Amino acid sequence: MPTRQTSASGKPKSPRIQVVLPEDLCARLTALAESESRTVSNMARVLIQQGVQRQEQGEAPVEKPLSREERFRSALEFQQPRRLRGAPRRLRLYRPG
């Protein structure tokens, strides 16, 4: 639940939330913020805003390129099953004695 604080003048501030990020994602967010001359907090707000708008509009999220294994797996899943040629032959078991 977001927490809301009040300023010294008594006017309510914007709600605040806490988010825990992995180190690599935090570094990427910091680099993005620096490249756009924004604070990390402001950059996170902008990106969250864009993501929420995409979700509300029903847009598909931007997908990352598939790895070689994922492409292979999806190609196998989309293949049509094939029938064997000819009827299977009966096997005769060898019974000694």
N, C-alpha and C positions, 0 to 999 in steps of 0.2 A: 504494500500500500504506500503510495507516495506521501511524503511528509510535507506539510506546508508550514512555513515560518512567517513571522511578521517582521517587518523592518522597524527601525527605531521610530519612524513616524507613525507606526500602527497600520500601515498599508500592507496587505498580504503579498508575500513573494510568490513566485512561481513554484509549483510542486517540485520536489526533488526525489530522485530515486538513486539507488546504488546498483551498479552492474559490476560483476566480476569478469574480467577478460583474461585469456591466456596471454603470456608474455609476448608471443609473436604478433598476435592481433593488436595488442596495445601499441607495439612498436610501429606497425603498419598504420594504425590510426593517427599516431603522433606525426609520422612522416607526411601523411596526407594533409593533416591540419597545418603543418609548417609550409607545405607547398602552396596552400591557399591562404596563407596568412590569417589563420583562425586559431582560436584556442581549441584544445582537445575536446573540451566539453561542448563547445559550439559545433565542432565538426561532427561529433557523435549525435547531437540533436538534429542536425541537417540530414545525416544519413538515416536516422531512425524515421524522421518525417517522410523522406522519400520512400522508404520501405513500407511504411504504413499506407501511403497513398497508392502504391502499386498493389498492395493486398486488397485495399478497398475497391480499386478499379478492376480487380480480377485479372490483372496482368500476370503472366507467368514470370517467376523470378529469373533473373539472368543466370544461366547455367554455365558452370565452368566446363572446359573441354574434357571429354572422357579420356581416361587412360587407355592404353593398349589392351589391357585385360578386360576393362569394362566394355570396350567396343566389340571385342571378340565374344564376350558373354551375351551381349545384346543381339549380335548377329546370329548366334546359336539359338537364342530364344525365339527369334522371328522366322526360323526355317520351318518349312512344312514337313511333317513326317513323311517318310518314304516307305513304300511297300517293298518287301523282299521279292526278288524275281523267282517265280515258280513256287510251288507248294513245298513246305518243309518235308524232308524225307524222314521216314520212321527209322529209328535206330534199333538194331537188333543187338541185344545183349548176349555176350558169349557166356554160356554156362558150362563150366567144366564138368566132365564126367558123366 
